């Protein structure tokens, strides 16, 4: 039976790292990876939404993953999101990820065209076939992908023995319970919405993958610790503080990931660049709100850690 321990914990979604001209910067990828290792997180989810995957080339994504794997050097669980909006490129990224020895690959469904479920299953299985010795994780994010992981589609995918987990970013926490029950022993479900990590863990999630974990990993690690100890009331208080920070980070002109990168620059002392167009960059008027976010994170860490 598959050991799912490597998926049980806090797994930040890795941020895209750019230079001043907006190109992937390998040195900055290495700095961010080292920072994550030192924070004590369980793993990294590389090349997903937080990695701005839909705005990056295949080569951009390869270079980023190569540096993450090199720096993490077996210290972290590495999940490579490899989906592109065509099967051929997705298979290239899947094979590349396997060649680096990642723990798992993951994929959203194809976006834009509304495909029938049998075509989505074929897409995922084709990607999985390109990495035959690697776990496959289904990424369910219907609010962005435009298609949900239904139980019939999930049951079809479970015929593939490499399907090891679901990253569930749908808003109903009930979905976590359903996938966990259907998946059975040895199958992992990871909570996606950062704002409801406590609820996801309480209903059965094995861990979480989140886009704001990397800017305040201490808070999410604390939530996991408290929930595991059965201290739900205490975990709820930390969750509320994290949510207040998330809402504040979303209140800028610039994209939230631009805000996050600026916060990391201020709090941690290294620069991983901005965001890639068409995501909106920060403007000078955003800086007061960014400073407020920094203060909220510092306050929450002082209070709870």
Secondary structure as UniProt FT lines:
FT   HELIX           5..7
FT   STRAND          10..13
FT   TURN            20..21
FT   HELIX           26..39
FT   STRAND          43..46
FT   TURN            49..52
FT   HELIX           53..55
FT   HELIX           58..72
FT   TURN            73..74
FT   STRAND          77..81
FT   HELIX           87..100
FT   STRAND          104..107
FT   HELIX           117..129
FT   TURN            130..133
FT   STRAND          135..140
FT   HELIX           142..145
FT   HELIX           151..157
FT   TURN            158..159
FT   TURN            161..162
FT   STRAND          163..168
FT   HELIX           174..183
FT   TURN            185..186
FT   STRAND          188..191
FT   HELIX           194..196
FT   HELIX           197..203
FT   STRAND          207..210
FT   HELIX           213..215
FT   HELIX           217..228
FT   TURN            229..230
FT   HELIX           232..249
FT   TURN            250..251
FT   HELIX           256..268
FT   TURN            277..278
FT   HELIX           284..286
FT   HELIX           287..304
//
